[in-house]
Every structure is written in structure tokens, then in C-alpha cells.
Amino acid sequence: MTEQRWIWALVGAAWLGAACQSERTAAAAAPPQALASAAEPELAARCTALAERALVDNQAIVLLRGLLDAAPKRLSGSPGYEAAVRWGLDTMRAIGLANVRTEPVLVPHWERGVEQAAVVGPGGMPLRVTALGGSIATPEGGLEAELIEVRSFEELASLGARAQGKIVFFNRPMPRHLRRTGQAYGEAVPQRSNGAIEAGKVGAVAALVRSMTTAIDGFPHTGAMHYDPSIPSVPAAAVATADAEALAARLRQGPVRVRLELGCRTLPDVMSANVLGELRGSEHPEQIVVIGGHLDAWDLGRGAHDDGAGIAHVLEAARLLRACGIAPKRTIRVVLFANEENGLRGGEAYAKDHAEELRHHVAALETDGGGFTPLGFSCSLRDEAAAAIRRRFAPLQDLGAGLFATGSGAGGADIGPLHRAGVPCFGLWVDGQKYFDYHHTAQDDLPAVHERELALGAAVVAYAASVLADQ
């Protein structure tokens, strides 16, 4: 999940709290079985068949394992991403999709390099750090400076000249009291995305940012950050939360000096690709439902939840529809988007390349919240248009995925351009309480994904896509 999506997560999560309450109120007035009974019996049978086939075949985890083995490191612009493109093409063909192809996308190319940090002087200790995506390198051999701790940009600005020549330590934790993890992330992540800019404004030499998680552990979290051309650029790294706690404790006792060395670099943009394949519509093949996730991932782990799970969801959804003999009336187009994590160029390129065709896009659905238990969908539609879809999604309640949050925005970063063009958009909602334990870390690997949760997510996506294609 990219930094840009935190904005959507913050707004959507706050809104979703009210939506969930509305759902509970509606459920009290009309029990789930009443809603389900309003759905066509054929749809209830379809939902059951897809879920049972997904669990029995257990292919979603096989697909995910295949991606992680073929392209464990697949940041945009890297050889690993090109391996992921080849895997995507081969997998779509093996599933039996039609019109399998790539579409070109010019993407950024950033590489990580050496990452070292330590408290120096008496009682020195190593620090577990990782460069933030897009950071510049430190001077050759690293840099050393006094650490200065802040909790907000306003606090940093108030320090003025006292921050000059220092390493700014942004130590604002993700708030624990918020029920929606996306909202907690949204409250804390500006220090990661814009911390280097604010540090540069006050003449600091580097930015060190507390990792974006409520967990206290030894795994630093990377993620996108930005520079302002009008402000001196400084290197930026994230520090593991356990080490952030230790640094804060030491600072309470007196001054702390830190040595930081980063070898990251930005190379020229390279030509890459989105990957597409289709289940052709039986009655209206020119009308399109897009289902997608992002194929790229940060390079610390293997991107199992972010967003290997989303890729497994949409590919397995297509396989399930074929395996269950469900022939959608409209075309379901599977899109594996490039460069979600550090640029969103895949989603933008798709909307641009298909601008003349967007009037035939009847819906777009994105899954980029991890492979956890599916809860339902966000939906950009409102009022009667949303109510009509809600009725047809009713059988999902039997799978525990009956949440239907209307009027809730784009549904995801990659389909955001489609939302702005007027395409109805949907986002898969999952139980994401543990998502930010793994997000953008070395822990985001296959053991973190539960195969039954992943399979059910794929079944829910398959059902939703088929209903949208048949409406």
C-alpha cells in the first residue's frame, strides 16, 4: 500500500466507523437472513459454490507462493519486477484467460544499498534502520550528528536554529486508541512522507522516523517519502519501534549522537508494464469490470500481504469463475498494476491508455489490504444505485463478508483515476488489525498469510466481480 493511499485510508476509515454503525443498526431492523432472502436463489448458490471450491482447491495460496518464489524482490524498475511480469503473463495463460498482454508504464528506479546506524560514544548500540523509499544517500562513509526528538512538524519548526546540523528523530507513534488501523496509520505517516522536507527546512542533516506500526519490535518499516526541490534534501531512514523506544529513553538521560550510513540511489526511469488478461463477456464483451491489485512490492520482505495477496485474490477469482462454470455477461478484466508503492504510475497509465474505453467500464474493484479475513466492500455508489448492488451482494453475509460501505471513495489507489473518471469503484475490506505489523517490513512473507483467509478473500472477489458483470 502506497503512501498516497493513507489519505484515502484516513478519510475512509473515519467514515467507515459511522458506516459500520449504520450497518449494525440496519441489521437490527432487518436480520441478515431477511436481506439474504431478498437475493436471487441462484446468487446464493453461486456464492456458496465459489467459497466451497476456493477452500477445497486451495489454489490461492499456491498462486501466492508461486509469485513470491518467482519474484521475491519486485520493486518497480528492478529485475525482480520484470520477473513478476513474466510470472503474471504465464499464470494468466495457465488459468485460461483471454487477451493476455502487457501495457507499457514508465516507472521510477530506486535502489536501497547499505543501511547502518548506531548510537556512538559511551554505551553505544546498533540501531535497526532501513532507508525510506526515494531517499538520497548519506555522504560516503556516513554522517554523525546529535539526535533531536520531536513529535510534530510544529514542534520541529519551533526549535528553529537549535535543529541545525542535527539528525531529527520523528517519534510520533501510531495512536493505539483508534479502532481502524488505516486511520491510525494516516495520523502518523506524514512524518515518514514529509519528514525529510521538514528536516531540510531547519537545516538538519538527516531524518530518522519511527516505523509505522503499533507493535514494539525490531523490524524497521520502509515506505515512500518525498522531497521539495526548493528545500535542501537530506537522507531519511526508519528505525524499528523497539529502538525508537530505546532512543527516547536515552534522550531523557542526556544528549545522544547517532552515526547513519545509507547507500541508496535513484536511477533513471525505466520502461515496465501493467499485466492484463480477461474473462470475455458472454453477452456484452465490450463492457468491462476491472479487478486488480498491484504487482510491485517493497523490497525488505516478499510482499506477501502487500500486495501479493491482492494479486492472488484476483487471479484466483478468475480461476474460480472458470472452474465453477460461471460465464459473466460482461468482460472481467484482471489488471496487475505496476508501481503502486512509489509512484502510482500503473493506475494512471491504465486510465490514460483506456480513456476512450472508460465509458464502457461498468465497475472497478481493487484488493490491497492484505490476505486477512474478508469483511465486505467499500463502494463509491450511493442511494438507489448502491442499494441495488447491496441486495445482490447479500449472500456474502453467509461468509461473514456482508459489510457494504456506500459512498466511501475510490476503493483503492490504483483505481483512483477510474473513480475520478466516473467509474463505480469497490474496495475489498478485510480484518486488518495485524496488517501494519507486517506492512513494508521483512516480516511480510508467506508465513504471515493464512491460507483459508486468503481463499475466502478470493471467493468473495470472484462473487462480487461476477455480480457486477451480470447486473
C-alpha angles and dihedrals in degrees: 000000000000129000090248090062093061088077090058090043093052095050095037094047094052090048092045092061088063091041092053090051088050090051091051092049091050090048091054090053095042115024117226092254089058091056092043092050089057090062121088112267089234090060093050089050090048092052092049093047093051094048094047093047091048093052096043097045092041091195099142091077090046090055092047092049090050092054094047092049094045096044113013093161110040110155112155114278094021128116086244091062091052088052088053090052090053090047091050093052093047093046095049090051092048090052089053101248119160130231092020110184149133127248119205122253126178106224138183120256116213125165128200111215127170118355120190135151138162144166105251132208127034112001092012118180137184118254124215105229141157131195117254114242111271096018121145119236126261116249111285109286092022134261135269128206145142115280120236120191126217135168099201144020089247091057090050093050090051091058091063113168092006088076094052113119092008134116106244112223109203102201106171108137123217103262114256099202096070115097095209113068091203090060092049090051091049092054094053106031099079088077088061098042098041104017094102091053092052091045090051091052092062096043097255119157099223145357123234113189131196108242119260103253139090090223117100104221145120099265117104117213121223125200142147123306134177143220131209112223090218094057127064110262119235129186116262132202138171121232125209113260093240089056091044088057090049092049092051091051092051092048089056087060097048146294119339127201121203132195115210130185124181124173099188123136142182116231128192117290116269134207113254136152153240113230120226138183135162148217098211117229117249096215109013107024092164090063114082141207112191120209117181155148133188121274097200124082140181113269106236096081128009098270096246096157097022097075114319087090091056091050090050090048096056097039092047090046089058092046092049093052090053093043092051093047094243110155110193118218092224127044116270108209117199112209124189102197125215127223103009094143101057109016117001089228094138093061092043092048092050092053091047095046092049098038093123091048099048092093086067094051105104096180145351126208127191132190115196106133100092135264097291128127109305115240102177139273144302113223131197092210124096140196118357095355090056093043091057091055092043090059092052092046091053096103089065087076088076088062093048089252100108099119109122113180110190128202091019105136136250100340093226145001099259094052092043092101089053090051090052088052090056101260113145106248134203132189126199110239117208135177095273102175091120098035097101091050086072104024113127094347140112087258093068094100139118098281088063092063122081111216097217093049090049092048093050090050090055091049091050091050090047092052094046093047092049092049092048090048092051101042 
